[in-house]
Amino acid sequence: MSRRTSVRLNVVERGAGAPVLALHGWSPDHRLMLGCLEPVFAGRTGYRRLYPDLPGMGASPAPPEIASSDDVLDAVQDVVDEAFGDTPFLLVGESYGGYLARALVRARPDQVLGLALICPIGTAVEHAERRVPRRQVLRADPELLASADPLAAEEFADIAVVQSPETLRRFSDEILVGLDLRDAAAMARIRQRWTLARDPEDGPVFPRPTLVLTGRQDDSVGYLDQFALLPHYPRATFAVLDVAGHNLQIEQPALFDALVSEWLDRVAAEV
């Protein structure tokens, strides 16, 4: 099969068995997905997990030919072709990665066994058009911020709903490390054509097990625009987690693990 792009993404692989593709959001790298999903899979055998860095993020290049979200999606399609071929797979996407994941479902409706979305972009792609709650910190820890590295503390404080030593540690280990590697010029170029040419829900409904996780205090993508997606995903569990922002996977880890595990059980029951 011919490739759609010349770009070869950096992909980290774990395990063996049923394929799982996990797409991170805008700016971080694969460690965001690896950090939240590997604890779920620690007690499960029989899954081959692929964690790519999207173009211009992590260790993946983004040459001038990658100039839009459609180009990013093409690069992801190349990963699927080369790693999975026609083999059915499970798909997980976070934030911008959730936007791409929905488009991948539209492109490969018969190949995706199940879809899980973590704080995904909803029906409104551009920030100015989203319905989001006001910025709110529910569990503040000024002493923690004062004792942390100033740059890390600033990035963390901009998004954290729960300020604790554990959420700061995971933010630093799973998210901040990727932010430091991003190709700002490439991302600015892609950002000019950020909206996909075709709406991800422009096609038949997706009738397989789906999970949509949102944060009640997520002031980045919110939760209302994701609820509007539900008619297209008739097998979706939809959850709005309180005391959770855009990084709900590290602010509500027990609920995250339980809901993702239940989604995996639903998918397995129908394979």
C-alpha positions as CSV (number, residue, x, y, z in Angstrom):
1,M,0.0,0.0,0.0
2,S,1.4,3.4,-0.9
3,R,2.1,5.9,1.8
4,R,0.1,9.1,2.1
5,T,3.1,11.1,3.5
6,S,6.9,10.8,3.6
7,V,6.8,11.2,7.4
8,R,7.6,8.3,9.7
9,L,6.3,9.0,13.1
10,N,8.1,8.0,16.3
11,V,6.1,5.1,17.8
12,V,6.5,3.5,21.2
13,E,5.1,-0.1,21.4
14,R,4.2,-2.2,24.4
15,G,2.8,-5.7,24.7
16,A,1.4,-8.2,22.2
17,G,-2.0,-9.2,21.0
18,A,-5.1,-7.2,19.9
19,P,-3.9,-3.8,18.5
20,V,-4.5,-0.6,20.3
21,L,-3.7,2.8,18.9
22,A,-3.5,5.8,21.3
23,L,-3.3,9.4,20.1
24,H,-2.2,12.2,22.4
25,G,-3.4,15.8,22.3
26,W,-2.0,19.0,20.9
27,S,1.5,19.9,22.1
28,P,2.5,16.9,24.4
29,D,3.9,13.6,23.2
30,H,3.2,9.9,23.5
31,R,4.0,9.9,27.2
32,L,0.7,11.4,28.0
33,M,-1.1,8.4,26.7
34,L,1.4,5.8,27.9
35,G,1.3,7.3,31.4
36,C,-2.5,6.9,31.8
37,L,-3.1,3.7,29.8
38,E,-0.3,1.4,30.9
39,P,-1.6,1.2,34.4
40,V,-4.9,0.0,33.0
41,F,-3.2,-2.6,30.8
42,A,-0.9,-3.8,33.6
43,G,-3.5,-6.2,34.7
44,R,-4.5,-7.3,31.2
45,T,-2.7,-9.5,28.8
46,G,-3.3,-9.8,25.0
47,Y,-3.0,-6.2,23.9
48,R,-0.4,-4.6,21.6
49,R,-0.3,-0.9,22.4
50,L,1.1,1.7,20.0
51,Y,1.8,5.2,21.2
52,P,2.9,7.5,18.3
53,D,4.2,11.0,18.6
54,L,2.1,13.2,16.3
55,P,3.9,15.3,13.6
56,G,5.8,18.2,15.2
57,M,5.5,16.7,18.7
58,G,7.8,14.5,20.7
59,A,10.3,12.9,18.4
60,S,8.2,13.0,15.2
61,P,9.2,15.4,12.4
62,A,6.8,17.7,10.6
63,P,8.4,18.8,7.3
64,P,6.7,21.5,5.2
65,E,4.4,18.9,3.6
66,I,2.6,18.6,7.0
67,A,0.6,21.8,6.9
68,S,-2.8,20.9,8.2
69,S,-4.7,18.5,10.4
70,D,-5.6,16.5,7.3
71,D,-1.9,16.0,6.8
72,V,-1.5,14.9,10.4
73,L,-4.4,12.5,10.0
74,D,-2.6,11.1,6.8
75,A,0.5,10.5,8.9
76,V,-1.6,8.6,11.4
77,Q,-3.2,6.6,8.6
78,D,0.3,5.6,7.5
79,V,1.0,4.2,11.0
80,V,-2.1,2.2,10.9
81,D,-1.4,0.8,7.4
82,E,2.1,-0.2,8.3
83,A,1.5,-1.5,11.9
84,F,-1.9,-3.1,11.6
85,G,-2.7,-3.4,7.9
86,D,-6.4,-4.5,7.7
87,T,-6.4,-6.0,11.2
88,P,-9.1,-4.6,13.5
89,F,-7.9,-2.4,16.3
90,L,-9.0,-0.4,19.4
91,L,-8.7,3.4,19.3
92,V,-8.1,5.9,22.0
93,G,-7.7,9.6,21.6
94,E,-7.1,12.5,24.0
95,S,-8.1,16.2,23.2
96,Y,-6.9,16.9,19.7
97,G,-6.0,13.2,19.4
98,G,-9.7,12.6,20.1
99,Y,-10.6,14.8,17.1
100,L,-8.3,12.8,14.9
101,A,-9.5,9.5,16.3
102,R,-13.1,10.3,15.4
103,A,-11.9,11.1,11.8
104,L,-10.1,7.8,11.8
105,V,-13.3,6.0,12.7
106,R,-15.1,7.7,9.8
107,A,-12.3,6.6,7.5
108,R,-12.1,3.0,8.8
109,P,-15.5,2.3,10.3
110,D,-15.3,-1.5,9.8
111,Q,-11.7,-1.7,11.3
112,V,-12.1,0.1,14.6
113,L,-13.5,-2.3,17.2
114,G,-14.1,0.4,19.9
115,L,-13.4,4.1,20.5
116,A,-12.4,5.8,23.7
117,L,-12.2,9.6,23.9
118,I,-10.5,11.5,26.8
119,C,-11.3,15.2,27.1
120,P,-11.8,15.3,23.3
121,I,-12.5,18.3,21.2
122,G,-16.2,18.3,20.7
123,T,-18.4,19.8,18.0
124,A,-16.6,23.2,18.2
125,V,-13.0,22.9,17.0
126,E,-11.9,26.5,17.6
127,H,-11.4,27.6,21.2
128,A,-13.5,30.8,20.7
129,E,-16.5,28.7,19.7
130,R,-16.5,26.2,22.5
131,R,-18.8,26.2,25.4
132,V,-16.6,25.8,28.4
133,P,-16.9,26.5,32.2
134,R,-15.0,29.3,33.9
135,R,-11.5,28.6,35.1
136,Q,-11.6,27.0,38.6
137,V,-9.1,25.4,40.9
138,L,-11.0,23.2,43.4
139,R,-8.0,21.9,45.4
140,A,-5.3,24.5,45.6
141,D,-1.9,24.1,47.1
142,P,0.0,27.4,47.0
143,E,2.9,25.9,49.0
144,L,3.4,23.2,46.4
145,L,3.5,25.7,43.6
146,A,6.0,27.9,45.5
147,S,8.3,25.0,46.1
148,A,8.2,23.7,42.5
149,D,10.4,24.6,39.5
150,P,9.0,28.0,38.4
151,L,8.4,27.0,34.8
152,A,6.8,23.7,35.7
153,A,4.7,25.4,38.4
154,E,3.5,28.0,35.9
155,E,2.4,25.5,33.2
156,F,0.8,23.3,35.9
157,A,-1.1,26.2,37.5
158,D,-2.6,27.2,34.1
159,I,-4.5,23.9,33.8
160,A,-4.6,22.0,37.1
161,V,-7.9,21.7,38.9
162,V,-6.3,19.5,41.6
163,Q,-2.9,20.8,42.8
164,S,-1.2,18.0,44.7
165,P,2.3,16.4,44.8
166,E,1.0,13.5,42.7
167,T,-0.8,15.5,40.0
168,L,2.3,17.7,39.7
169,R,4.6,14.7,39.4
170,R,2.5,13.1,36.7
171,F,2.1,16.4,34.9
172,S,5.9,16.8,34.9
173,D,6.6,13.2,33.9
174,E,3.8,12.7,31.4
175,I,2.9,16.1,29.9
176,L,5.6,18.7,30.5
177,V,8.3,16.5,29.1
178,G,6.5,16.5,25.8
179,L,5.8,20.2,25.8
180,D,9.5,20.9,25.9
181,L,10.0,18.9,22.6
182,R,7.4,20.5,20.4
183,D,8.3,22.1,17.1
184,A,6.7,25.5,17.5
185,A,7.2,26.5,13.9
186,A,5.6,23.3,12.5
187,M,2.7,23.5,14.9
188,A,2.0,27.1,14.0
189,R,1.9,26.1,10.4
190,I,-0.5,23.2,11.1
191,R,-2.6,25.5,13.3
192,Q,-3.4,27.7,10.3
193,R,-5.4,24.7,8.9
194,W,-6.5,23.1,12.1
195,T,-10.0,22.1,11.2
196,L,-10.3,18.9,9.2
197,A,-11.7,19.3,5.6
198,R,-14.4,16.8,6.4
199,D,-16.4,16.6,9.7
200,P,-15.5,13.4,11.6
201,E,-19.2,12.6,12.0
202,D,-20.0,13.1,8.3
203,G,-21.0,9.5,7.7
204,P,-22.9,6.6,9.2
205,V,-23.1,6.3,13.0
206,F,-20.5,4.3,14.8
207,P,-22.3,1.3,16.4
208,R,-19.5,-0.2,18.5
209,P,-18.6,0.3,22.1
210,T,-17.5,3.9,22.8
211,L,-16.4,5.8,25.9
212,V,-16.4,9.6,26.2
213,L,-14.7,11.0,29.3
214,T,-15.0,14.8,30.1
215,G,-14.1,17.0,33.0
216,R,-16.7,19.1,34.8
217,Q,-14.1,21.9,35.3
218,D,-12.4,21.5,31.9
219,D,-12.0,25.1,30.7
220,S,-10.2,23.9,27.5
221,V,-12.7,21.8,25.7
222,G,-15.6,21.6,28.2
223,Y,-18.2,18.9,28.3
224,L,-21.3,20.3,26.5
225,D,-19.9,20.1,23.0
226,Q,-19.0,16.4,23.5
227,F,-22.5,15.6,24.7
228,A,-23.8,16.8,21.4
229,L,-21.8,14.0,19.7
230,L,-23.8,11.2,21.3
231,P,-26.4,10.6,18.6
232,H,-23.5,9.6,16.3
233,Y,-22.2,7.1,18.9
234,P,-25.2,5.1,20.1
235,R,-23.1,2.7,22.1
236,A,-21.3,5.4,24.1
237,T,-20.9,5.7,27.8
238,F,-20.7,9.4,28.5
239,A,-19.2,10.6,31.8
240,V,-18.6,14.1,33.2
241,L,-16.2,13.8,36.1
242,D,-16.3,16.3,38.9
243,V,-13.0,17.6,40.4
244,A,-11.4,17.1,36.9
245,G,-10.1,19.5,34.3
246,H,-8.4,18.9,31.0
247,N,-6.1,16.4,32.6
248,L,-8.8,14.3,34.2
249,Q,-6.7,11.1,33.8
250,I,-4.3,12.4,36.5
251,E,-6.9,14.2,38.6
252,Q,-9.4,11.3,38.8
253,P,-7.2,8.2,38.1
254,A,-9.4,5.7,39.9
255,L,-12.4,6.6,37.9
256,F,-10.4,6.8,34.8
257,D,-9.0,3.3,35.3
258,A,-12.4,1.9,36.1
259,L,-14.2,3.5,33.1
260,V,-11.5,2.6,30.6
261,S,-11.4,-1.0,32.0
262,E,-15.2,-1.3,31.6
263,W,-14.9,0.0,28.0
264,L,-12.2,-2.7,27.3
265,D,-14.6,-5.3,28.7
266,R,-17.4,-4.1,26.5
267,V,-15.2,-4.3,23.4
268,A,-13.9,-7.7,24.3
269,A,-17.4,-9.1,24.8
270,E,-18.2,-8.3,21.1
271,V,-15.0,-9.5,19.4
